[in-house]
């Protein structure tokens, strides 16, 4: 009978650990939806592009997607070099 209690206790511990891992692994869908809403896009040469990063450096200056769309030199360089910072939308 004592072994049954140990097994139950061990089972409960294992179950609690599994639940903790599952909780940590669950993605936050709300954040992903908000991230989609906040994506900055731009058009150049009749193609639409979206940024894949939150910020980046160009010629020693840090840009966010919102600040980058105000600078044609940055956009043209990103497109012409097929930068990983942008993707076709």
N, C-alpha and C positions, 0 to 999 in steps of 0.2 A: 504494500500500500504506500509505503514511503516513496517508492520509485515513481508511482503515479503522480504524486505531488510535484516531484522534481521535473517530470516530463511536462506537466501543466505549466509550471513556472517557467521552464525553458521555452515552451511553446509561446507563452504570453510574451516573454522577452523578445523572442525572434519575431513575433508578429508586430510588436511595438517598433522594433528596429526597421522592419520592412515598411511600415506605415510612414516612419520618419523619412526614409529614403524616397518613397513615392511622393510625399508632400514636397520635398526639396526639388524633385524632378518635374513637377507640374509647371508648365509655362503659364505666364500671365497673359491671357488672351486680350485683356483690356489694353495693356501696354502695346501689344503688337498692332491693334486696331488704331490706337492713337498715333503710333509711329507712321502708319500708312497715311494718315490724314496730314501729317506734318511734312511729308516728302516734298522737296522742292524740285520742280522740273523746269526745263528750258528747251527752247527749240533753236536749232542751228542747221542751216542747209536742208531745210524741209524735214528734219528728223527731230524727234522729241527724246530728251535725255533726262534721267533722274540721278541724283547723287546717292552713292552707296555708303558714305561716311558722314559723321557728324561735323567733322572739321578736318582741315588739311593745311599743309604749308605749300606756298608757291612763291618762289623768289624771296625767301626768308620772311614772308608775311603769313600769318595764320588767317585762314578764311573759313567761314561757315558756308553752307550752301546758299543761304540768303544773301550774304555779302558777295559771294562769287558771281551770282547772276547779274550783278551790277557792273562787272568788269569783263568786257568782251575779250580782252587779251587772255584772261584766265580760261574762259570758256573755249575759245578757239584752240588753245594749247591742249586742253584736256581732250577735246575731240580729235585733233590731228595726231595726237600721240596714242590714241586708244587707251587712255588712262583707266586704271581700275577704280578710280574715284567716281566715275560715272558709268551708267549703263543705259542702253536704249530702253525707252519706256514704251 
